[in-house]
């Protein structure tokens, strides 16, 4: 899937959905830094879309960067059309960051 989305991203560099999907495919392959970059590109292309911010939050949460994850989840939660789970994850990540828990 990553190869197909990579080709699509080259063909349509301004397509936020393709960038977000490429990020997800890269994340599944364990290529976190590349995934985060694609999520950032998607967020820049579609700043009102909560999904790239939510996906970045998940990536950061898995990496143990709870404060940064909480910020991403909170940003996603505040956007129109956000998944209600974004607020739940924001609170969970903030609590872990505050407690200093891995």
Residue pairs with C-beta under 8 A, 6 or more apart in sequence:
1 21
1 25
1 28
2 22
2 25
2 26
2 28
2 29
2 31
5 18
5 21
5 22
5 25
6 22
8 15
8 18
8 22
9 15
9 18
9 19
9 22
9 38
12 18
14 45
15 45
16 41
16 42
16 43
16 45
16 46
16 49
16 52
17 42
17 46
19 38
19 39
19 41
19 42
19 45
19 52
20 38
20 39
20 42
20 49
20 51
20 52
20 55
22 38
23 34
23 35
23 36
23 37
23 38
23 39
23 42
23 52
23 55
24 35
24 55
26 32
26 34
26 35
26 38
27 35
27 55
27 59
32 59
32 62
32 63
35 55
35 59
36 56
36 59
36 60
39 52
39 53
39 55
39 56
39 59
40 52
40 56
42 49
42 51
42 52
43 49
43 52
43 53
43 56
46 52
48 79
48 80
49 79
49 81
50 75
50 76
50 77
50 79
50 80
50 81
50 82
50 83
50 86
51 76
53 72
53 73
53 75
53 76
53 79
54 72
54 73
54 76
54 82
54 83
54 86
54 89
56 72
57 69
57 70
57 71
57 72
57 73
57 76
57 86
57 89
57 90
57 93
58 69
58 89
60 66
60 68
60 69
60 72
60 93
61 69
61 73
61 89
61 93
64 102
66 93
66 94
66 96
66 97
66 101
67 93
67 94
67 97
69 89
69 93
69 97
70 90
70 91
70 93
70 94
70 97
73 86
73 87
73 89
73 90
73 93
74 86
74 87
74 90
74 94
76 82
76 83
76 86
76 90
77 86
77 87
77 90
